């Protein structure tokens, strides 16, 4: 969305056939030009960055209430989510998630960390469930 300070600029004869975005970005002698362009992709990236950061903060609070290995895992997950959120902010500035190369490596490391921890968690919960099922069956 483009915001033009003086609407009479849009109606003058010298701007005939130009779109509003052309007029807003055209330099005007002696006047301060003000335009605001809202890109939905930029907004979405910032929204994702906020979401990942909030999830990371939630895991930080989970770590406070945990002990031992669970605390360490919560802190690692928290760091991975927060760093992934920061990478989304950098992505807005660079324009792509694969450019520069180190941003791609950064994102891959965050996702790999989360995937490995998820599978470790899933495997652990399956093992606990199997033990619980065996204990209910009894020795006979």
N, C-alpha and C positions, 0 to 999 in steps of 0.2 A: 504494500500500500504506500503510495507516495503522497506526501503532504506538501502543498505549495503555499508559501506564506501569503502571497498576493494573488488573488484570483484573476485580477485584470490582466496579468501576464499571460494567462491561458487563452484569453479572448482576443488578443491583439492580432493584427493581420500578418505580422512577421512570423507567427507560429502556425500558420495555416498548413494543414496536412501532417502535423507532427502529433505524436501521441503524448499523453501526459508525462510518461516517464522520460521521453526525450526532452521535454520542456524543463522538467525538474532537474535534470542532470546537465542542462546547458548553462554555461557560465553567464551570469548577468553582471554587466559592468556596474560597479559602484553599489551593488546590493549584496547583502548576506544571503546566500542560498541555503535553504534548509530542506533536506529530504530524508525521509525515514522509509527504508525498504524492509519489510518483514518477510523473511524467507522461512517457510514452514519446516524445511529440513534443518535449519539452524535451531529453530525452537525445539524440534524433536530431539536433536542431539543434546541440547541443554537439559531437556526433560529427562532423557536417559541418564545423563551425568548425575542429576539430582537423585534419581531413583537408585542408581548403583551406590552412591555415597550414603544414602539413608539406610540401605540394606547393610552396608559395611558398618555403620554406626550401631545398628541393631545387634549385629554379631559381636561388636565390642562390648555391649552391655551383657550379652550372653556369656562372654568370656569372664566378665567380672563375677558372675554367679557360678562359674564352673571351677573345677580343680583338675590338676594334672594334665593328662594328654588332651582332654576335652577343651581345656582353656587354651592350650597351644593351637589346636585345630581351629577354634573360634577366632583367635587372633590372626591366624594365617588367612582364613576366609575373609575376615574383615579387611585386612590389608589388600587382598586381591580385589575385592569389590570397590574399595575406595580408589585404588590405583586405576581400575578399569573406568571409573567415573572421571578421573582426571584425564585419562586418555581420550575420552569423548570430548572434553573441552578442547584439548589440543587438536582433535580431529576437526572441530569447527574452524579453527585458525588455519589449518593446513588444507582443508577442503576435501580430504580423502582419508580413509582409514588405513590405506596401504602406502601412503606417501607422507613423510619420508620413511625409509625402510625401517628405521628403529621404532617407529610407531607401530608398524605391523608386528614386529618382534615383541614389543611390549604387550600388545593385545593378545597375541598368541600365548605368551607366558601366563597372563592373567587367566585366560580361558582354560589352559592346560592345568593350572593349579586348581581351579574350581572343579574341573571334570575329575581329576585324580582324587580330590578329597571327597567328591560325591560318591564315586565308586567305592572308595574305602568305607564311607559311611554306610552305603547300601549293603556291602558285603558284611560289615559288622552287624547290621540289624538282621540280616538273614541268619547269621550264625546264632545270635541271641534267640531268635524265633525258633530255630531248630532245637536248641538246648531246652527251651521252654516246652516244646512239644514232647521231647523225650522224657522230661521230668514228669509230665502229666500221665504218660503211659505207664510209668512205674516199672519195677524190675521184672514183672511177670507178663 
